[in-house]
Amino acid sequence: MCFRTCSVVGEGHFQTFDGKLYTFAGPCQYVLAEASNNAFSIDVETVLCGSSGITCTRAIDIHIGNITIFMVKGSEISVNNVQITLPKYYNDLRIEQSGVYYIVTSDIGLKVKWDLGTRLYVEVDPLFNSLTSGLCGNYDTDQTNDFTTRTGLVEQSSENFANSWQVLNNCPDVEELSLDSPCELHPERKAWAMRHCNIILHSTFEECHSKVEPEPYFDRCTYDACGCDYGGDCECLCTAVAAYAQECNDAGVYIKWRSQDLCPMQCESGLEYMACGPTCRQTCDTISGEDPLHCSECVEGCHCPHGYVAQDEGCVLADECPCVYENGEYPPGTVITKECQNW
């Protein structure tokens, strides 16, 4: 069995570890995923981001052993209530930034990727098969029991299921969603949403259509673009398209879809936009080592060009990296003579 991924994308669109899709719009703090062996737990806080009641991710709490990692949109990352700068490495835990994502990787078999906006992914090792619960489901390859509540009942409605996973039970329960979609509630936004979301069905993504069905992502895109009317409507649209592009990446189809007219991404300090860049940033300190297994994926965003590595706030040619010898740093090409031998 391979690593399984649970996702929360856009305005409350969930996909469980077993692949069950559902939408839940609850402004509260919920258990996203937890392991019954107490290896980890992840809480997600959502807030209203549209007048039709749609919600977006605001913050996540990750608990691994005695470490708590707190991330909140628009703020610094903290570990055990102390703000940190990235990258940060602990014995069996890494917190890094690559492309648009902040990535937490633990050797227990857990990876969390969040763009500090509306794309959140949780990946777990097969060791956690049948050991997870929460909004991400129970990871037992059976979608029919993914809506298992905190008390062990299997619900039919996503609302009753998700309500049971409130962290503190201090928010009103969410009633079943209205049949009216945001585009029906906001018809003035429908044409704009349909026109821009159509790129998912367009020839731009044609190579991916046979790998990842585009229609569900198109429907999510129009839902979000119509409903996200508290400001940031372009962010909601772009996230929805980017979510489909990420699925294409995961399927081995890499599409450079952004343009100056649609969701441009500006890169600075010598970085360049890549649809599929390395998950782990190579630096002058890491260039000589082998990439760990958790670096095998790729992510969208601003990365150093090929042949360059990250150094300070920008990128340098790999050949221009300084040499490190016995805790000393030397310019490239330096010859050190020690005990009559050149190093």
N, C-alpha and C positions, 0 to 999 in steps of 0.2 A: 504493500500500500504506500501511496505517496503522501507528502504533506497535503493537508486540506486547508482551504482558505474560506474564511467568512468575511463578508464585506458589508459595509454601510456606506452607501454612495448617494450623493445628492440629498434630496429632501425625504429622508426616512426610507430609502429602498434597501432592504436587507437581502442577503443571500447566505443561507446557513452553510455549515461545513458539509452537509449532505446535498447542497445544491437547491434547496427549497427557496423560492422567491416570494417575498411579501413586502408590503408597505405598511409602516406604522408611524403615525404622527402623534407622538406623546412628548410634551415638554416636561421632562423630569430627569432623574438620574436612575439608570437601569444597569443591571448586571448584564454585560455583553457576553462574557464567557468566563467560566471558572472551571477548575479541575477538582474532581471529587477527592483527589489525593492531596489537595491543598498546595499543589505545586505553583499555581498562579491564579489570579483573578483579575478581570478587567472590567471597570465600570465606565459607562459613557453617559455624559450629560448632554441633553438636547434642549434647544430653545426654539421658540416660534420664529420663523423667517418669512412668513407670508400671511396675508389676511384671511386666506382660505383655511388656515390651520396647519399648514405644512411646517415641518421642523427640520433643523439642521444641527449637526454636531458642534458643540461649543468646547467641550473638554473631555479628557479621558484620564482615568486613574489606572495605573498598572501596578499590581502587587506581585512581586516575585520573592519568596522567602521573606527576609526582613528589609527588603528594599521597596520603596514606593516611588514610582515615577509619575509626576503630574505634568500634563501638557494642557495648555489652554490657548485657544485661538487668540492671536494678537499679543502673546506674552512670552516670557522666557520659560524654559523647561526647568523643573526642579526635581531633585532626588532627595527624599527624606527631608523635605521643606527647605532645602538649600539650592539656590539657583546655580546652574552649571553652564559652562561653555562647551561647545562640541568641537571635535569628537570627545567622548568620555568613555574610558575603558575600565571595567572592573574585572575581577577574576574570571567570571563566566558570563559576563554581561557587557554588551556594547551598545552605545547610544551614538548614532551618527546622523549626518545629513547627506543625502545624495539626490541630486535633481530637485524635484519639488517635494520630496518626502523626508520626514524625520523617521528614522528607523531604529527600533529597539530589538536587539537580537540576544536571546539567551540560550545557553548550551543545554538547557532542559528540553529544548525542542519547541521554542516559541519565537515567533517574529511578529512585530506589530509595525505597520507602516501607516503614517498619517501625514497628509499634506497641510495640517493645521487649518483645514477648511472642511470640505465635504467629501473627501475620499479617505476611508479608513479600512484597512485590511488586517486581518489576524490570521496567521498561518500556524498550524500545530502539527507536530510530529505524529506518525501513526501510533506511537506509544500511548497517545491520549485517546485512542479509539474507545468509544463507549464511556469515557470518563468526563466528558464536558457537559455543561448545562448553561442555561441563560439564553439570551436572544439569538445566539449563534447555533442553538440546537445541541444535539447530543453526539454527533459524529459517530454514528454506527452504520452508515451507508443506507439507512432507511428513512426516507423523507416523511413517511406517514406519521411518525411519532416525534417529529421535530418541534411541534407545539406542546411540549411537555412543560407543565407549570412547575413552580417552585414546590408545590405539594405533591407532584407526581402524576397529576391528571393530564390527559391528552385533550387539548381543546381543539375546536374546529376553527374558531375565529382568531385572527392574529391579535386583535385587541385584548381579548380575555387572557390569552397566553402572555403577551408582553406586559400587561398590567401587573401580573403576578411577580414580575421580576424587578419591580421598583426596589431601589436600595433601602430606602427608609420608610416606604409606604406613607409618604407625606404629601402626595399629589393626588388630585382627583383622577379617578379611572377614566380612560379614554373610551368613548362610546364607539360603536362600529362606524366606519367611515361612510360619509354620504356617497350616494351613487354619482353625484355631480362631480366631474373632474374639474381641476383648476381652470382648464381652457373653457369649460362651459360657464364657470363662475366669472371668468374674465375674458369674454369673447374679443375684447379689443386687443388682447395680446396673442390671440391664437394664430393669426396670419404670420406675425413676426416669429413666433416659436416654430411653426411648421416649416417656414422657409429656411431657418438656420439649422434646425435639427435634421433637415433632409440630407445633410452631408453624410449622415450615418448610412442612409440607403443609397447614396450616390456612388458613382464610379470611383471616387477617392478611396473608398474602403472595399471596393469590389473584390480584391484579392482575399479579404478576410471573411467575406460573407459565407463561404462554404465551411469555414472553421468555427465561426461564432455567429449564431443567428442574430441578425441586426434588429428585427422588429421590436423585441422587448426593450432594447436600449433606446430605440426611437421613441417608443411610448413613454418611457421614463423621462426622456429629454423634453418632450413637449409638456409633460406633467409639471416638471420643474420650472421650465422657462415661463410657463403661464402663471404658476403659483408663487414664484419668488418675487414678490412686489414690495418688500420692505427695503429696497435698495439691493445692489449687488446682483441684479438680474443677469448680467453678462457672466458673472462668476458661476451662477447656477447653470446657465447654458453650457459654458465651457467645461465645467466639471462633468456634465452629463456626456458630452462628446468624448472627453478624455477618458471617462470610465470605459467606454467601448474600445477606445484605442488601447487601453491597458489590457483588456481581455484579448485583443488581437496580439499584443506583445507576448502575453503568456502562451498564446497558441503558436508563436513563432513567426508571426506576420508583423513586420515593423513598418508603420505608415507615418510619414511626416505630413500631418494634416493641417497644422496651424499655418496661418498666413497673416499678412498685415491687416486684412479685412475681417478675419475671423479668429478671435482668441489669440492675438499675438503674444509671444513671450520674449521679453527683452533680456538679454544676457550681458553682464558687465565683466570687467577685469579679465578680459581674454577668454572667458568662457563662451561656449557656443551651444545653441539649442540642439538636442538630440532626441529623437523619438524613443531611442533605446540606448541609454547610456549605462555605465557600470553601476551596480548597486553600492559597491564599496569604492570610495574615492581613493585612487592611488596617490600617495605623496612621496616626497623624497625619502621619508623614513621607511616606507613600506614597499618601495619599488622592487627591492631585491628578494622579497619573500613570495611564496606561493599564495594565491588567493584562497581563502577558506571556502568551504562548501557553501556557506550562506551568501557568498558573493556571486553565485552563478546566475542570478536573475539579472534583468535590466529594468531601468526605470526612466521615465520621461523627465526632461528638465535641462538645466544648464550644466554642462560638464566641460572639463578641459578637452581640447582637441586631441585627436589621436597623436601619440608621440610626446604628449605633454603630461605633466603631473601637477597636482596642487601643491603650492608652496606659499606660505603666508596667506595673503588675500587674493592671490591670482594663480597663474599657471606658468610653469617654466618647462623648457625642453628637458626631457629625462636625462639627456647627456650633460646638462648643465647643473645637475644636482650636486651639492657639496658631498665630499666623502667624509665618513665618520670613522675614526680610528682611535681606540682607547679613550673614548669619551671626548675626543677633540674633533672639531669640524674643520675640513680643509677644502680649498677650491678644487674643482675637477682638474685632473692632470697633475696634481701635486705628487711629487716623489718623496717618500719618507725613507731615510736610511737608518736602519736599526740593526746593530750587531752585524754590520757589514752586508746587510741584505736590503734590497729595495722593496718597498711595500706600496 
